[in-house]
């Protein structure tokens, strides 16, 4: 899939709730439903003040000119080897300068984030959700367990398809003995909000889907699900060091 269009499918969930990005949800949805991109959609996605700098940082570290290259988009949302090429200094500079996290967090909180970078954090979406406790979209407030679980990219196996509703089996984010964990499988219903992609429109039981803020984004492979779980667990482990 075109990287811009793929990225828009992940950005749609929080944007429709007015958490991140410009007030252009219907415009983004129209692009997704048409299955086409143009410079207008690219400009809208550049307006996501947290997401786009992450994409730019991953692209620059890998010598890729286009931040919306599909490999870069996959690295940020799902995870792939491009993340491992973003050095600690570049990630630190990204947070301090591009996202101005030193201004948005108190000194102690930023020092804790610096420690996590030193211990192996990478610019995956789960890092920002799980290891930076303060939201950096339009609501600069502390994360809750519920918001972290909704904001991280989760994945699930499709059990049933009933019109726009999809029943999936997924591992929820929980707190056990004071630490974050992925819990035992639970069944939950998500609703298809996006059209025009055969992977979502023609989804079948047994397939895997990624989910962001309750919106199924795309069908993913077992290998992609494994990457997503790997980076999620890495950043859960780092988060637990300071809980």
N, C-alpha and C positions, 0 to 999 in steps of 0.2 A: 504494500500500500504506500502511496505517496506519504512522505514523512510529515508534511504539514497537516494533511488530513488525519493521519494517525494521531498526531499530537493533539489535534482539536478534539478527538474523541475522548481523550483522557482529561482534557481541560474543561470539557462541557459540564461534568458533574458539579464541581465547586462553583463554576461560573453561574450556573442556573440558580444557585442558592445565594448569589451575590457575595461569595467569600473571596474570590480571586478574579483578577482581570478586569477588563473594561465592561461597562454596562451594555453588552452587545450579544446577549445570549441568543436571541432569536436570529440574529445574523449568523452566528456560529452554527446554530442548528440547521439553518437553511443550507449552508455550505455542506454540512455533513450529509444531509438528506439528499442533496443533489450529487454528492460524490465527486465534487470538482473543487479545485483550488484556483486562486489567483492572488495577485499581490495584496488584495484587500484582506483576505483571510490571514496571510502572513503578517500584515500590519496589526491585526487584532491580537494575534498570539504574541507578538512582541510587546503588547501592552500588559502581559502578565509579569508583574515586576519581580516575582520570585522565580518562576519557572524559566523565563527566557535567559537570565544570567547564568543559570545552571547549564542550560543547553550550550550557551556560548563558551563556557569554561571547559566543558567536556570536548567540544569541537576543537577549540584552540590547542588543548593538550594533545590531541591526536592528529593535528595537522589537517583537519577537515574544514573547509571554508564555510560550508553551510551549516548553521546550528540546527536546521531542520532536516538535515540528512537523516534518513531512516535509521541508520546505525546509532546516531546520537540520540534520537528520540527513544529508541528501544533501550539504550543504556540508562537513561534517566528514569523512565517509567518501569521497565521490566528488569533490566540489568544485563550487562554483557562485559566482555573483556576491556572495552574502552575505558571503563571506570578505573581500572588498575593503572592506567597510564597518567592519571591526574595526580601529580605529586602532592605531598603534604603542604609544601609552601604555596603551591598554586591554589589549593583548596582553602587554605587559611586566608590568602589574599582575596579570594573570591568572597568569603564571608565578611571579612573586615572592610573591604573597599566596595565591591559590587553591591552587596546587600546591606552594608553599613550596620552589621550586627552588633558592633561595639556600642553603637548609639541606642540600639533597640533593646539590648540586654544589659543588666547590671554587670559590673566587673567580674564578680564571682561566677555568674552564669556563663559569661563568655570564656572565662578560664577553664571551666568544665568542658565546654565545647572544644577548646584548643587541645585539651588532654585527650579527647576522643579522636581528634584528627591524628594525633601522635600515635594512637593505638590502632589505627587502621580504618577509620571512617572514610568513605568515598562518597562522591556527589550523586548518590542514588536518592530518589524521592523519599525512601524510608528513612534515610539519615535526617533529612530536614524535619520530617514528621515526628520521629521518635526521640531524637537527640537534641532538638532545639525546642524547648518546652513552650515557648511563646509563639503563637500564630503570627505570621508575617504578611497576611493578606489584608483585607479591609477591616478585620477584627483583631487588633493587636492585644489579645487576651491569652491567658494560659490555656494550654491544651487540657482536655479531659480524656479519660480512658475511651469514652464513646466517640469523641471527635478524632482521636488518633486512629481508632479502629476504622472509622468511616473514611478518613483522609488517606491512610496508607492504601496502596494498591493491593487488594486482596485477590484471591483466586478461588475458584470452586468448580466442582464437577457437576454438570447438569444432570438432574435426576428426572425432571418432568418439564414439559413445555405446554403451557395452557394459554394460547393467544399471546398477549403481550407479557404475560407473567412466566417467569422461569424459576423453578425450584432448584436450588443448588445446595451442595454439601460443601462446607467450608470450615476452616479453623479460625475461630474468633480470637481477638486479642483480649487477654484476661490479666488480672492481677492475682497471683497465688503466692502466699507467704511473703507478700510485700514486693514481689518482683513481676515484671511483665513476662508473659508466656503466650505461646499459641496454644489454645485449648483443644480439647477433643472435638471431633467433627460435630457440627450442628447443621440442621437444615434451615435454610432461610429463603425467602422469596424476594426476588428482585424483578424490576419491571423494565422492559425494553423501552427506552425513550428515543433511541436513535434508529434511523431507517437507512435504506439504500445500500446496505452492505450485506452480501449474501451470508457472511459468516454469522451475523446476528439474526438476520431475517429467517435463515434456514437452519438455525441451530438445532442440534439433535441431542437427545440424552446420551451421556457418555463423554461429550466434549467438555473441554475446560474453557472457562471464561475468566477474564480479569474484570475487576469491579472497582469503581472509584466513586465515593459518596453515593452509593446505592445504584449507580448506573453501570450496566454491563458495557464494557468498552470494546472488547474484541475477543474472538476465539484465539486461544494460545495453545502452543504445543506442550507436551510434557516437559521437554527440554527448557522451554521458556518459563514454565511454572517452577521448575527446579532452580533456575537462576533467580527468579523473584523470591522464592523462599530462602535461598542462600543469603541474599543481601538483606532481606528482612530480618532473619535471625542474627546476622552480624550486628545490625544496628539495635536490635532488642538487647543483645548481650552488652553492648556499649552503654545503652541507656540504663541498664540495671546496675552498672557500677556507681551510679550517682543517685539512685533512688533510696 
